[in-house]
Amino acid sequence: MKEENGKKGHQPTRAFAERRKKMGFKKIAFALPLAALLSLPVVAQAEEPDPAALQGKVDSLDERMATVESDVSGLKKVKISGYVQARYEASENSKDQYKVDANKSVSSYLNKDYFYIRRGRVKVTWEPTSLTTFLIQIDASKNTITLKDAEGSINFPIANKYSISLKMGQFKWPFSYDVNRSSSDREMPERALSTQNLMPGERDRGVQFQATYKGLVDFRTGLFSGSGIQNSTFPVTPPTSKPTWVSRLALDFGWVSLAGSSFVGPAGFTLPADANSTNKILRRDRNRFGADAQFYYELPYLGGGRLMAEMISGKDFSQSLKSGNGGYAKSLGFQATLVQNFLDKEQFAFRYDFWDPDTGVDYNRVVTYGLALIHNFDGSAKLTLAYEIPKNEVKAPAKDPVDNKTTIQFQYKF
């Protein structure tokens, strides 16, 4: 009866209910894995990537990488370099006084002990190809900002032995070792007096042809305006149309280097006009000739050293009656510099500097003895302590002025 009553819809017994629960759980446990297995192809089919979409993403990444590589390659072609020279100078003839002119106005101050920035150079070089180079260099020193170099050159290498290049713009004259050596490499604070007076500023505007052979022969020649970048009378436009021809031939044998230079061109002068004057520029020759040599050696226990000697002669038109040879002033300069390395990062330098601005005039020669100690901290910084003793040729009873100078310079190079 109990079973029949149960079949007719009565409430099942407790045992039967528990049995049904167990049977239902087994069905669910069996059905879930089966459903998962049956759904795998559907899920796999739904999540399968689109080949076209993947190819598009890959192409996009390739384009981005190509852009990055192009940008990096372009940056590699640009090089930024330069250096800063911070100085302190102390002169024996420095005074806390001032001079006055005829109107009783202050004309100049006599203090010569001070800190200043001698050179603050920034140079940007761009080499878009292996054949072309562009360069610009700015100098921010003391209280001025000036353009030093702005040039473009085209190089033509030949058989890995010869090299030919053509350069145009504003750059250094191809004349003498002292002119072309960088101020960041020089041991003494300034160039020799002959270089400062005969080749002021070291630069001009023009075009230059250069040919080299295996690093042994270096020949440079070019046409320039001739006035130079520091000419206050003709800062940009020269007074005469005839250009100046400047050349230099250097031979480098490793342990010794020899070179000769020439500077041939006109100089323009204006004389007071009179009634019959045609107001033409008075053209006169202005020539320079130079020779230089560098000898490299090695000493036991001390290390390497270098001996450099250079001579420059000049010829300039002069209206001074004291100048001989038909109004031409002939000048002569000579310098010899000895540099010796010692310890690990130290150098000692001695320079003899002779300058005669006019060989036809007596008592105007100057001989300067210079001593320098250099400590190289690393490849980017060095400290220089220099002491210079100028000896002026004077006629008795006049005496040589006391004007020895001490220079302390820190240089930072990047």
NORPE-V668583 format. One record per residue. RES is the residue in one small letter. PSI is psi in degrees with one decimal (NA if undefined). NEAR is the number of other ideal C-beta (glycine too) atoms within 12 Angstrom. D_CENTER is the distance of its C-alpha to the mean C-alpha in whole Angstrom. Layout:
# NORPE-V668583
res psi near d_center
RES PSI NEAR D_CENTER
RES PSI NEAR D_CENTER
This chain:
# NORPE-V668583
res psi near d_center
m -40.9 8 116
k -41.6 13 112
e -41.8 11 111
e -43.9 9 112
n -36.6 12 111
g -36.5 17 108
k -24.3 11 108
k 7.1 11 109
g 4.5 8 106
h 169.1 13 107
q 131.1 11 104
p 160.2 18 103
t 168.0 14 104
r -41.5 11 101
a -40.7 12 101
f -39.4 17 100
a -44.1 14 98
e -36.4 13 96
r -41.4 14 96
r -39.0 16 95
k -43.6 15 92
k -41.9 14 91
m -40.1 14 92
g -40.2 14 89
f -41.2 14 86
k -39.0 13 87
k -42.4 15 87
i -44.3 14 83
a -33.5 14 82
f -35.5 14 83
a -34.8 14 82
l -50.2 14 78
p -36.0 13 77
l -42.1 13 79
a -37.6 15 77
a -41.9 14 74
l -41.0 14 74
l -27.8 12 75
s -9.6 15 72
l -49.2 14 70
p -36.6 12 70
v -45.1 13 70
v -43.5 13 67
a -39.7 11 65
q -33.8 10 65
a -34.0 11 64
e 2.7 11 61
e 124.1 12 60
p 156.1 14 56
d 118.2 11 56
p -37.6 10 54
a -40.6 10 53
a -42.1 12 51
l -40.9 13 50
q -35.7 13 48
g -41.3 14 47
k -41.9 15 45
v -44.3 15 44
d -38.9 14 42
s -42.9 14 41
l -39.1 14 39
d -40.5 14 38
e -41.2 14 36
r -42.6 14 35
m -38.6 14 33
a -38.3 14 32
t -43.2 14 30
v -44.3 14 29
e -37.9 14 28
s -43.2 14 26
d -44.5 14 24
v -41.6 13 23
s -37.6 15 22
g -38.5 14 20
l -33.5 14 18
k -23.8 14 17
k -10.0 20 16
v 127.3 20 13
k 127.7 19 10
i 125.7 18 9
s 174.8 20 6
g -173.9 29 5
y 160.0 32 7
v 131.9 27 11
q 108.3 36 13
a 128.8 25 16
r 155.8 30 19
y 126.2 24 23
e 140.8 30 24
a 123.3 22 28
s 144.6 23 29
e -22.6 19 33
n 18.9 19 34
s 136.8 19 33
k 147.2 16 36
d 63.3 10 37
q 175.6 14 38
y 159.6 14 38
k 154.9 14 39
v 153.0 13 41
d -168.3 10 41
a -26.6 7 44
n 12.2 7 45
k 32.3 9 45
s 152.7 10 42
v 123.8 12 39
s -33.6 13 36
s 155.4 13 34
y 146.8 15 33
l 2.9 18 33
n 128.7 16 32
k 14.2 22 29
d 113.4 21 28
y 161.9 20 26
f 145.1 16 23
y 168.2 22 20
i 110.0 25 16
r -44.6 30 15
r 136.2 33 11
g 86.4 30 10
r 139.3 31 7
v 122.1 26 6
k 131.9 29 5
v 122.8 22 8
t 131.1 24 9
w 125.7 21 13
e 85.6 22 15
p -31.7 17 18
t 175.0 13 20
s -7.6 12 20
l -17.6 17 20
t 145.3 20 18
t 136.1 27 14
f 140.5 26 13
l 140.4 29 9
i 136.0 26 9
q 130.0 34 7
i 142.4 22 9
d 123.4 29 10
a 101.5 22 13
s 149.9 23 14
k -111.0 17 18
n 23.4 9 20
t 157.3 15 18
i 122.0 15 15
t 155.3 23 14
l 119.9 25 12
k -55.4 33 10
d 141.3 32 9
a 100.5 23 12
e 157.5 33 13
g 138.6 25 15
s 151.5 31 16
i 126.8 25 19
n 143.2 22 20
f 84.6 19 23
p 143.0 17 24
i 111.5 14 27
a 29.0 10 29
n 9.1 10 26
k -42.4 14 26
y 151.9 20 25
s 132.4 27 22
i 136.6 23 22
s 154.2 30 19
l 127.6 24 20
k 143.4 32 17
m 142.7 24 17
g -141.2 29 16
q 121.4 33 14
f -177.1 39 12
k 144.2 38 12
w 138.5 43 16
p 70.4 40 17
f 123.2 47 18
s 157.1 45 19
y -39.9 39 17
d -35.7 43 16
v -44.4 38 14
n -11.3 31 12
r 137.1 26 11
s 142.7 25 8
s -21.8 33 9
s -18.7 29 9
d -16.2 24 11
r 143.2 37 13
e -41.8 39 17
m 152.9 41 18
p -39.0 34 17
e 165.8 33 17
r 167.9 36 17
a 157.6 40 21
l -35.0 37 23
s -39.7 38 23
t -42.9 39 20
q -34.3 28 20
n -38.2 28 23
l -28.6 39 23
m 58.9 41 19
p 132.8 24 19
g -19.3 29 15
e -1.1 34 14
r 158.3 33 14
d 176.9 41 17
r 130.8 34 18
g -158.9 33 19
v 142.9 28 20
q 140.0 36 19
f 133.7 26 21
q 138.1 31 20
a 132.8 27 22
t 157.4 25 22
y 109.7 21 24
k 24.8 18 24
g 1.3 16 21
l -42.0 20 24
v 133.3 22 24
d 110.7 29 21
f 127.8 25 22
r 138.5 38 20
t 147.2 28 22
g 166.6 37 22
l 133.9 27 23
f 163.3 40 22
s -38.7 33 23
g -22.2 36 23
s -29.8 31 23
g 165.6 37 19
i -9.5 32 17
q 12.6 21 19
n 112.6 25 23
s -27.4 11 25
t -41.3 15 28
f 72.9 23 26
p -29.3 20 23
v -55.4 17 23
t 121.3 15 26
p 154.9 29 27
p -19.5 25 31
t 152.9 24 32
s -19.9 15 31
k 125.9 21 31
p 172.4 22 27
t 135.3 36 26
w 121.1 31 25
v 132.7 41 22
s 155.5 31 22
r 132.7 38 21
l 122.9 28 23
a 139.4 32 22
l 125.9 23 24
d 112.7 22 23
f 13.0 17 26
g -69.9 13 24
w -15.3 16 26
v 142.6 20 26
s 137.8 29 23
l 144.6 24 25
a 152.9 36 23
g 145.1 27 25
s 153.3 39 23
s 147.6 28 25
f 106.3 41 25
v 119.5 26 28
g 173.0 37 28
p 160.9 29 31
a 141.4 35 30
g 139.3 27 32
f 149.2 22 35
t 131.8 19 37
l 158.9 17 41
p 133.4 10 43
a 149.4 11 46
d -170.5 8 49
a -31.6 7 52
n 11.4 7 51
s 140.7 12 48
t 0.4 11 46
n 35.0 12 43
k 152.7 14 41
i 132.1 21 37
l 109.7 21 38
r 129.8 20 36
r 153.2 27 35
d 148.2 29 33
r 104.8 36 30
n 151.3 29 29
r 141.0 40 26
f 138.2 29 27
g 157.1 40 25
a 140.2 29 25
d 157.2 37 23
a 144.3 27 24
q 129.2 30 23
f 126.2 23 25
y 138.4 22 25
y 172.0 19 28
e 128.1 14 29
l 141.6 17 32
p 138.8 9 34
y -30.1 10 34
l -50.5 17 31
g -161.8 20 28
g 160.0 18 25
g 171.7 25 25
r 138.8 32 23
l 122.1 26 25
m 136.0 36 23
a 141.6 30 25
e 140.3 41 24
m 136.6 33 26
i 131.6 43 26
s 144.3 28 29
g 156.9 39 29
k 116.7 32 31
d 143.4 30 31
f 136.4 26 34
s 139.5 27 36
q 2.3 18 39
s 134.0 17 40
l -16.3 12 43
k -19.3 18 42
s 134.9 23 40
g -171.4 17 42
n 50.6 19 42
g 38.0 15 42
g 12.4 22 40
y 134.2 25 37
a 119.3 33 35
k 126.2 29 34
s 158.0 37 31
l 132.6 31 30
g 145.0 41 27
f 140.5 31 27
q 148.3 40 25
a 129.2 29 25
t 129.4 36 23
l 126.9 28 25
v 126.6 33 23
q 126.9 27 25
n 146.0 26 24
f 161.0 21 27
l -143.1 15 28
d -37.3 12 26
k 16.3 17 23
e 153.1 23 23
q 147.5 33 23
f 136.3 28 24
a 140.1 34 23
f 134.0 28 25
r 135.7 37 25
y 121.8 30 27
d 112.6 38 26
f 134.8 28 29
w 125.4 33 29
d 104.9 30 31
p -23.2 32 31
d 105.7 29 34
t -14.8 25 36
g -1.5 23 39
v 136.0 22 39
d 159.4 14 40
y 46.7 16 39
n 9.2 24 36
r 149.8 27 34
v 129.6 33 31
v 125.0 26 31
t 126.8 36 28
y 127.0 25 28
g 135.9 37 26
l 142.6 30 26
a 140.7 32 23
l 129.1 29 24
i 131.5 32 21
h 121.8 24 21
n 109.2 24 19
f -47.5 17 20
d -159.9 14 18
g -5.8 13 15
s -4.9 16 13
a 141.8 22 15
k 154.4 29 16
l 132.2 25 19
t 131.0 37 19
l 114.3 28 23
a 146.4 34 23
y 123.4 26 26
e 136.9 32 27
i 96.8 25 30
p 136.4 29 30
k 110.3 23 33
n 133.4 24 35
e 117.8 21 37
v 157.7 16 40
k 130.0 13 44
a 143.6 8 46
p 8.2 6 48
a 153.7 10 44
k 153.0 12 42
d 125.3 22 38
p 147.9 17 37
v 104.2 15 36
d 33.6 23 32
n 149.9 25 31
k 138.3 29 27
t 133.7 26 26
t 128.2 35 23
i 123.1 27 22
q 129.5 35 18
f 132.1 26 17
q 131.2 36 13
y 123.1 23 12
k 138.3 25 9
f NA 18 9
